[in-house]
Amino acid sequence: MPDSIVKERPQRWYLGGLASTCATVVTHPLDLLKVHLQTQQQVQKGLVGMTVQVVKNHGILALYNGLSASLCRQLTYSTTRFGVYEVLKGKLLPSDGGGLPFYQKVLLGAAGGFLGVFVGNPFDVVNIRMQNDAKLPLPERRNYSHVFNGVRRIVVEEGATTLWKGTSLNVARGVLMTVGQVQCCSNPTLYPSSPPSSPHLISPPLIPFPPPPHILSLLSYLPFLLPTPYPSSPPAVHEIVCMYCLYL
C-alpha cells in the first residue's frame, strides 16, 4: 500500500520476523536438503533421493536437524531487516504524506539486508553445521545439542570471528532479497487491481509470470551457489534452484 497510508498505521515490523520464524518450521527440511545437495562430493543424489537417504539412515526427525539455529536466525535476520527498513522509512517520509523516491527505498532495503545478515550470520553458521553433521564420520561430528551450545563451542574452540564466516556472500543475498521484497511490497502500482470478475490477481499484460519478487528472490540465491565446496556439484544446480522456488 502507499507510503502515506502506511505512515498513519502503527508500525508492526516485528510481525515480519515472527512470520518468517513460523514459516521456517515448515521449510526447514527443504533448507536441510539444500545443504546436503550442495555438499555432495560427487553428484549421486537428487532431491528425492537425498530425502530418502536422510530419512532411511537417520530417521524422519533428522530433517529438522538444526531447527533451533534456523529459528534463531530468522528471529534475528528477518526481524532486523524488516525493522530497519520500516523504522528508517518512517523517519524519512515527508510530512505532506508523499512517498519516498525509488533510490531511497533501495538504499533502505540494502541497509536492512546488510544489518540483518550481520546479526543473523552466527546462527546461520551453526545452522549449516548442525544440518551437515550427520554426513560427517563419527569422529568428526560436532554434535551441537542446540544453537546456543554451538555458538558457545565455536567461540571457545575456534574464536568469535568464525561466527561471521561467509558474511560477504550472505550479505549479497540479503541485500538483493530485501531490496526486491520491499520494493515490490511497497509499490502497489506494480500490481494493478484486476476487475472483480477476473480470477487473476495480477494483470498478465503488465506483469508477466513470475512476478518481480520471485525473480529477485531467485537471483538472490545465486551467491549461495558460489561457495559450493566441491567442483562436481554444479550439475545439481537446477534441482537446488527448483527446490528453492518451492518456498519463495
N, C-alpha and C positions, 0 to 999 in steps of 0.2 A: 504494500500500500504506500501511498505518497508519504514523503518525509514529514509534511505538515501535519498529517493525521497521526503519525507515529509519535510526534512530539507531544500531543495532547494526552497520550495514554501513559500510565506508569510503566517504567522500563522493567521488564521481567526477563532480562537477558540470561539469567541463571537457568531458565527453563530449557534453553538450548543445550546446556551441559547435561541437565537431567535427562532430556530426551535422548541424547547421544549415548548416555550411560545405559539407559533401558534398551536401546537398540543393540548395544554390544552383547547383551545376554543372548540375543538371537543370532547375531552374525559372527560371534567368536569362533565357532567351528570352522567357518569359511576362512577366517583370518589364519587360524592354525594350519589349515590345509595349504594355504598360500605359502606360508613359511616352509612347510615340508616340501612343496613343489620347487621352491626357489633354491633349496639347499641340497637338492639331489646331486650327487657327484656325476651320475650319468642319468639321462632321461629314460627311466624304466617304467614309471607310473604316470598315469593321467589323474585327473580329478577323482573319478570314480574309483580307480584302482588304489589311489592313496587313501581314500576314505575307508575302503575295505581293509586295507593293510593296518591302518591305525586301530580300527575297531577290533579286528581279529587278534592283533598282537598285544594290545594294551587295554581293551575294553572301551565301551562307548563313552564312559566318562573322561577318557583321555582326550576327547575332542574339546574338552573345556580346561585343559592344562593351561595355566597362566591367566585364568579368568580374573583373579583378584588384581593382577597387574594391569590387565586390559581395562577394567573398570576404573582404576585409579588414573590411568592415562586419559580416559575420556573425561573424567571429572575435572582434571586439571587442564588438559589441552582444549577441549571444546568450550568449557566454561570461560576460560581466559580469552580465547579468540572472539567469542560472541560478546563477552563483556567489554573488551577493549573497543571493539567496533561500535557498539551501541552507546557506550558512555561518551567516547570521543565525538561521535556523531551528534549526540545531544548537546555537547558543548559548542560545536561549530555551526549548528543550524542558525540561520539568520532569524532575527526577531519578527520579520514580516511574514513568516510562515512559509517561505520558499524552501526549496530543496538544495542539497549540496551539488556542486558540479561533479562531473564524472571523475575527474582526476583525483579529487579529494576522497571520493568513495574508494577508489582503487588504492590510494595510499593508506587509508584507514584499514581496509581489508588486509593489505600486506602487513601492516603493523600488528594487527590482531593475529594473523597467521604466524608471524615470526615469534611473538611473545608466547603464544600458545605452545608452539613446538619447543621452545626453550624450557618452559615449565614442565611439559609433559614428557620430554625425552628420557629422563631417568627411568620412568615407568615403562616406556617403550622398550628400552634395553632389557629390563628384567622380563618383560612380557615375551620377547622373542627367545630369550634364553630358556624360559620355562616351557615354551611351546616346543622348542627343538631338543629339549633334554632327553626325551625318550628315544631319539635316534642315535644318541651317543653310546659308546661302550660303557659298561657299568662303572669301571674305574674313573671315567672322565665326566660322569654326570655330576651336576652341581647340586641337585636335589633341594632347591629352594622350597621351603614349606609354604611360604606365602610371599606377597610382594615386598613387605617391609623386611622380612628376613633376607630377601635377595638384595635389597638396597643396602642394608647394613653390611652384608658379607662383601659386596662389591667395594664399598668404601674401605673396609678393613683390609681386604686381601689385595685389591688392585688399585686403590686410590679413587678419590671422588671424581676425578676427571673422566674416568671410564664411563660414568653415567651419561656423559654427553657425547659418546661415540656416535658417529653417523649424523650429527646435528645438521651439517650442511645439506645433505640430501633430504632430510626431513623438513628442513626449512623451505626448500624448493617446492616440495609437495604442499606443505601447509599454506604457503603464500598463494600458490596457484589455486588451490581448492577454496580458500577463504575469499579471495577476490572474486572468483567465479560465482560462489554461492551468494554472497552479499549483493553483488551487482544484479543478479537475476531475481533475487527475492525483493530487492528494494526499488526495482524499476518495473512498475506494472505495465508500462507501455510496451514492454517486450511480450506481454501476454494479453492481447486484446480479448475482451469478453466475446464469447460466441453467442449466437442467437439462442433463445430458450429452447427452440425445437431441435437444435443441433446436439448430437451426442458428444461432440468434440469439445474439450476444454481449451484447446489452443487452435487458432486458425491456421490450417495447413498451408495456405498460400504465403503467409507472412513468416512463419517459423517452421521449418522442416523438422521432421523427427529424426534423431532425438533432439530435444530442446537444448539450448546452450548450457544449462547447468550440468547436464550429463556429459556433454562434450568436454567441458572444462575440468570436470571431476575425473574423467578418464585420462585427460592429458596430465593431470596432477599425479597420476600413478606412475608415469613414465620414469621419474627419478628413482623409483624403487627398483627398476629393472637394472640400474647401473651397478649396485653393489653386489649383484649375484656372484657368489664366491667361486663358481666353477664355470669354465668356458663352455661346457657342454649343456648348460641349462637353457640358452635362448630358444631352442626348438619348441619348448613348452610354453613360451610366452603367450601364445594365443589362448591356451587353456587358463592361464593365470588371469589374463585380462577378462575373459568371459566370466570367470568366477567373480571377479571384482565387480562386474556390471550387475551381478545379482543383488548386491547390497549398496548400490549407489544411493 
